[in-house]
Amino acid sequence: MMSGKLYGLGLGPGDPELVTLKAYRILREAPVIAWPAPDTGPSFARSIAAPHLPGGQTEIPIVVPMRTERFPARDVYDKASVEIAAHLDAGRDVAVLCEGDPFFYGSFMYLFERLVPHYDTEVVPGVSSMMAAASAAGRPLAARNDVLTVVPGPLDDAELTNRFNAADALAIIKIGRHFKRLRSLIEKMNLLPHAIYAERVSLGSERLMPLADVPEDTAPYFSMILIYKGGEDWIHALPGSKP
């Protein structure tokens, strides 16, 4: 028997209508789906896919503890790979659901590296939250020969300063508990007039506002800061911006 095919499906930032036609077709056809899940609460990836699922599929939740401290992630992906491989060996296709894009800070890459040497694999790209945030804000992410830099918030201030100085446009991700420190650094570097805050983009709870207007000192996981140097005129056009 031929083995099944492994798919990594990018589902976009949250709105089920932003799922690509290709991902939709595979969601409808795959006999097995696997999806990342926190140890408490629902899976965001599965909630995006839910309106498109036909029902009756075998489901594999991949439980990844949401902790600030380190946990044995390798064991989680090793176990999930064994379970997925058993279905592939039996000739069943498996679609792994991924919010955003599978290869843009996506957890699918850890399954990919374990399984791709042994199974036919296809990665279906998804709409990135960066693009969705820029579209929702109605402002360019970058233009012409601008250098766009994606920066993880946990980097230290010295590294962040170097990255901020070198880029024409920035997408700062993984801001969470680093939010207060990041905003302070952005203000210190006189970039606050150019910065917007985006939270839960494309969902009903979406928030978009100038970074200077955000009252909180922390941010949820699904949030980011976009900076486009010279783009303060776009900031004032945001809904809810202070005059």
N, C-alpha and C positions, 0 to 999 in steps of 0.2 A: 504494500500500500504506500502511495506517495504521502509525504508529510504535508500537513497543512501550512498555510502561509501566515506569517506574523505581520500585523499592521500596527503602526503607531499613528493614531489619529489625532491631529490637532483640531480642537473644538472651538478655538477662539476665546475671547475674553469673558464670555458669560451669556450673551444674548443667543438663544438657540437659533435665531435666524441668521447669525453670522457663521454657522457651520457651512463648510463648502459642500457643493453638490457631490463631490467624490466621497467625502467623509460620510455624508448622509447615505449614499448607496451602500457603503461598506457596513455602516451601522445597521442597516436593514437586512443585510445578507449574512453577516458573520454569525455562526452558531454559538461562539463563545466571546464574551467581552470581559476585559479586566480593567480595573480602575483604581486609582489611588484614593485612599480614604484616611481621614484622621482617626485616632482611637476614640474620639468622642464627636458626635454630630455627624451630619450627612456628608457625602462626597460631593464636592463642587463639580468635578468633572462629570460625574454621573448625572447630576441635576441638569447640566447643559444638554446632555444627550437624551434625557428622559423623554421629551416629546417625540423623538424620532425612533425610539425603540419599538420593535414589533411585538415584544413579549415572547416568552418561551425560551429565551437564550440562557445558556449556562453563564453564571456570573462569578467572577473571581475578584473579591475585594482585596486590595493590597494595602494593609493597614500600616501606615507610617506614623509613629507617635509624633505629635507636635510639641516639641520640647525645645527650650533654649540650650539645655545641656546636650552633650553628645549621646547618641544611642547607637546600638549595633545595626546601622542601616544596611551594612553588607549582608547580614543575616536575613533581613527582610527581603532584599532583592534576590538573594540566593534561593530562598524558599519559594518566592513567587515564580522565579524562572523554572524551577523544577515542576511546579504545578502547570504552568503554561506549556512547557515542553511535553508533558504527558498528553495534552490535547493535540498538539501539533503532530506528535508521533502517531496518534490515532487518526490522522488525516483531517482534523478539524481546524479551520482557520480561527485565529484569535485576534481580536481587535483590542488594543490597549488604548484607553481613552486618556487624553491629555488636555487640560485646559491650556489655552494659548497655543503655542507651537511646541512640538515634541523636542526640538533641538535648541530651543531658546530657554536655557535654564530649566529644562523640563526633566522630570524624573524618569521618563521613558528611556533616556540615554543609558541608564544603568542596566535596564533590561536588555537594551539593544546590544551592548557590548558583551553580554553573556550569551545571547541567543543567535546573533547574526552569523557567527561562524558555522552554525549547524542548520539553519533554516532560511528558506526564502523569506525576505523581509522587505516591506515597503513602508516608507515614512510619508505621511500625507500632511503637508504644512497647514498651519492654521493662522488666522488673523492674530497678529501680535497685539498685546494690550497697549504698547506704545503707539501703534498706528491708530488704534481705536480711540485712545485718549486725545491725540492730536485732532482727529476728525470730530470728536465730540466738542472739543474746545474751539473748533473753527479757526485753527491757526497752524502754520507750517511746523513740521517737525524739524526740517532742514531744507535748504534750497541751494541751488547752483553748486558751488564747490565747498560748501560748509562741511566741516568735520563734525559728525555726530558721534558722541561717545556715550556708551552705556556704562553706568557706574554703580556697583553694589554699595549700598549705604554703610555696611559694616567696615569698609576701609577706614584707616586712620586719617586724621585731619591732614597730615602732611601729604599723603598720597592723594587724597581728595583735592587738595589745593592744586597739586600738579596737574591733575586731570581736568579740573575746572578751567585752569589757565590755558590749557592746550586746545580746548574744544571751542567750536562756535555754537554748538547746540549739545544739550545733555539730557539724558533720561536717567534719573536716579531711582533705582529700584531697591527692594528689600529695606525699606526705610523704617518701618515698625518702631521699635523702642529707640532707634537712633534719630528719630524725627527732630527732637529739640536741638540736638547737637548739629544736625545737618542744616536746619534753618538758621541757627546762629552763625555757622560758617558762611552760608550763602549771603547772609546780611553783611557780614564782615567784609566779604569780597565784592560788595556793592552789586550783587546779582539779584537781589530780592525783587526789584521792579520788573525783572524779566522772567520770573518763576511762577509757574502755576502748579496747583495741587490737584491731582486726579485720584478719585477713590471709587472702587467698584464700578468701573466704566462699563457701560452698556446694560447695566442692571437697573431695576427700579429704584434702588437705593444709591444710585450714582451721585457723586458730589464733584463739582468742578468749581474752583475759585482761585483767585490770586493767593499765592503762598502767604503773603503778608496778612491775609484776612483769616487764616485758619486759627481757631482759638485753642485747639488741643495741643498737648505736648507729645503725644504718641499718635501713631497711625496704624490702621489695620493692615493685615498682610497684603490684601489686594489694593495697593495704593502706590503712587509714584509721584515724583516731581519732574516736571519738564521745564527746561531752561533754554530759551532761544535768545542769544545776545542781540540786542537791538530790537527786540520784539515787544517792548513795553506797550505799544499802541494796541497790540492784540490782547494784552491782559485786560485792559479797560473795557474791552468789548465782551468779556465773559459775563453770562447771566449772574446777577447777584454781586457784581463787583462794586466796591465802594467808590463813590465819585472822588 
